[in-house]
Amino acid sequence: MSKRHLVREEAAGASVDPSVRQIERLRTLHGDYLRGLARKLCGRHYDPDDLLQDTYVRALATAIPEGANERAWISRVMHNLFIDWIRRRDARREDELKEAPAVAPTPDEAWWLSLTSDDVLRVIARLPDEQGSAFRMFAFDGKSYDEIAAAQGIAKATVGTRILRARLRIREILVEERGHD
């Protein structure tokens, strides 16, 4: 219900449910802030509108403590609801894992476990120099993307692309050599 709609109902003498007034008041005072907080908490995993709705419902069911900062209190309500969602999801996932049959790895699946750094370095030598050097600096020298970009005089995004292409090519070569996928 919009604020204009509430004003029209009140002007017409219609009584407005106190809980609707409370939600409207919270939405008017804190709506944008709470929507942003919900988006931040939910990311791509949950619907922020659901979290916002649940927060309003919980706020109606629970009295704001005397003298509490209302925004801080309702933010804590939202945060606690989100934690409850995560705990429920994790509990369901554990139940699913308990029910899933254990699958033993076959010898073919574990071929990569026997790789040594020398094996990888040998394959890196077969890559184009820009890919091989970026991958070597990242994987073996522990350099960050920023450090590699500065050392090679390229953009940070280019470093990521070169490392990704190197990884894919290294895997492809090793799979070809071993006759597996």
ZANURO-610617 format. One record per residue (C-alpha): residue in three letters; z, x, y; residue number from 0. Coordinates in steps of 0.05 Angstrom, whole numbers, plus 5000, padded with zeros to 4 digits. Layout:
BEGIN
residuo Z X Y num
ALA Z X Y NUM .
...
//
This chain:
BEGIN
residuo Z X Y num
MET 5000 5000 5000 0 .
SER 4979 5029 5067 1 .
LYS 5024 5036 5127 2 .
ARG 4980 4987 5166 3 .
HIS 4986 4937 5110 4 .
LEU 5062 4943 5111 5 .
VAL 5064 4933 5186 6 .
ARG 5019 4871 5180 7 .
GLU 5063 4841 5125 8 .
GLU 5126 4854 5166 9 .
ALA 5095 4825 5228 10 .
ALA 5074 4763 5189 11 .
GLY 5146 4754 5167 12 .
ALA 5133 4772 5094 13 .
SER 5188 4810 5061 14 .
VAL 5170 4879 5035 15 .
ASP 5204 4906 4973 16 .
PRO 5253 4961 4993 17 .
SER 5225 5007 4939 18 .
VAL 5156 5000 4968 19 .
ARG 5184 5018 5037 20 .
GLN 5220 5078 5006 21 .
ILE 5156 5103 4973 22 .
GLU 5117 5093 5038 23 .
ARG 5170 5130 5077 24 .
LEU 5169 5188 5028 25 .
ARG 5093 5189 5027 26 .
THR 5089 5187 5103 27 .
LEU 5140 5242 5113 28 .
HIS 5125 5287 5054 29 .
GLY 5060 5263 5022 30 .
ASP 5014 5320 5042 31 .
TYR 5067 5372 5025 32 .
LEU 5081 5340 4957 33 .
ARG 5007 5333 4941 34 .
GLY 4997 5407 4955 35 .
LEU 5058 5426 4914 36 .
ALA 5033 5383 4856 37 .
ARG 4965 5417 4858 38 .
LYS 4998 5485 4859 39 .
LEU 5043 5468 4799 40 .
CYS 4990 5433 4758 41 .
GLY 4933 5480 4767 42 .
ARG 4878 5461 4719 43 .
HIS 4925 5440 4663 44 .
TYR 4953 5374 4688 45 .
ASP 4935 5318 4736 46 .
PRO 4971 5329 4803 47 .
ASP 4966 5255 4819 48 .
ASP 5006 5238 4756 49 .
LEU 5060 5287 4776 50 .
LEU 5062 5259 4846 51 .
GLN 5068 5188 4820 52 .
ASP 5123 5207 4771 53 .
THR 5159 5243 4828 54 .
TYR 5159 5180 4870 55 .
VAL 5184 5138 4811 56 .
ARG 5240 5188 4797 57 .
ALA 5258 5190 4871 58 .
LEU 5266 5115 4872 59 .
ALA 5310 5116 4810 60 .
THR 5355 5171 4836 61 .
ALA 5395 5170 4900 62 .
ILE 5385 5227 4948 63 .
PRO 5451 5266 4951 64 .
GLU 5490 5256 5015 65 .
GLY 5472 5308 5067 66 .
ALA 5415 5338 5025 67 .
ASN 5351 5362 5055 68 .
GLU 5304 5307 5033 69 .
ARG 5241 5351 5027 70 .
ALA 5279 5404 4987 71 .
TRP 5309 5350 4943 72 .
ILE 5244 5315 4927 73 .
SER 5210 5383 4916 74 .
ARG 5264 5399 4865 75 .
VAL 5252 5331 4832 76 .
MET 5178 5347 4826 77 .
HIS 5192 5417 4799 78 .
ASN 5240 5391 4747 79 .
LEU 5190 5338 4724 80 .
PHE 5137 5391 4717 81 .
ILE 5184 5435 4675 82 .
ASP 5198 5374 4631 83 .
TRP 5123 5365 4621 84 .
ILE 5116 5438 4600 85 .
ARG 5174 5433 4552 86 .
ARG 5146 5370 4520 87 .
ARG 5078 5402 4513 88 .
ASP 5108 5464 4482 89 .
ALA 5150 5423 4434 90 .
ARG 5087 5385 4411 91 .
ARG 5050 5450 4402 92 .
GLU 5106 5479 4359 93 .
ASP 5104 5416 4316 94 .
GLU 5029 5424 4307 95 .
LEU 5037 5497 4288 96 .
LYS 5090 5480 4236 97 .
GLU 5043 5430 4204 98 .
ALA 4982 5476 4205 99 .
PRO 4970 5514 4141 100 .
ALA 4974 5589 4147 101 .
VAL 4906 5623 4139 102 .
ALA 4906 5694 4112 103 .
PRO 4856 5740 4145 104 .
THR 4800 5764 4102 105 .
PRO 4784 5838 4099 106 .
ASP 4719 5825 4137 107 .
GLU 4758 5796 4196 108 .
ALA 4800 5859 4206 109 .
TRP 4746 5913 4209 110 .
TRP 4761 5926 4282 111 .
LEU 4833 5943 4267 112 .
SER 4810 6010 4239 113 .
LEU 4774 6031 4303 114 .
THR 4799 6093 4338 115 .
SER 4791 6113 4410 116 .
ASP 4741 6165 4386 117 .
ASP 4698 6109 4356 118 .
VAL 4699 6073 4422 119 .
LEU 4684 6136 4463 120 .
ARG 4626 6152 4417 121 .
VAL 4596 6083 4431 122 .
ILE 4610 6088 4506 123 .
ALA 4566 6150 4507 124 .
ARG 4508 6106 4485 125 .
LEU 4517 6059 4545 126 .
PRO 4482 6065 4612 127 .
ASP 4523 6113 4654 128 .
GLU 4547 6062 4706 129 .
GLN 4574 6016 4651 130 .
GLY 4603 6072 4609 131 .
SER 4639 6107 4666 132 .
ALA 4668 6042 4694 133 .
PHE 4693 6021 4625 134 .
ARG 4721 6090 4610 135 .
MET 4759 6093 4677 136 .
PHE 4788 6023 4664 137 .
ALA 4804 6027 4589 138 .
PHE 4822 6100 4581 139 .
ASP 4843 6125 4649 140 .
GLY 4881 6061 4668 141 .
LYS 4847 6054 4735 142 .
SER 4847 5988 4772 143 .
TYR 4783 5953 4794 144 .
ASP 4798 5974 4865 145 .
GLU 4805 6047 4845 146 .
ILE 4741 6046 4805 147 .
ALA 4704 6012 4862 148 .
ALA 4727 6065 4911 149 .
ALA 4710 6122 4863 150 .
GLN 4640 6096 4848 151 .
GLY 4626 6068 4918 152 .
ILE 4612 5998 4893 153 .
ALA 4641 5928 4904 154 .
LYS 4701 5906 4863 155 .
ALA 4660 5848 4833 156 .
THR 4608 5898 4810 157 .
VAL 4662 5936 4773 158 .
GLY 4682 5873 4736 159 .
THR 4609 5859 4718 160 .
ARG 4599 5930 4692 161 .
ILE 4662 5928 4650 162 .
LEU 4644 5860 4621 163 .
ARG 4574 5883 4603 164 .
ALA 4602 5947 4573 165 .
ARG 4651 5908 4530 166 .
LEU 4597 5862 4505 167 .
ARG 4550 5920 4489 168 .
ILE 4606 5961 4455 169 .
ARG 4622 5901 4411 170 .
GLU 4549 5890 4395 171 .
ILE 4538 5963 4375 172 .
LEU 4601 5965 4332 173 .
VAL 4582 5900 4297 174 .
GLU 4513 5928 4283 175 .
GLU 4542 5993 4255 176 .
ARG 4591 5957 4210 177 .
GLY 4545 5900 4190 178 .
HIS 4596 5846 4211 179 .
ASP 4605 5797 4267 180 .
//
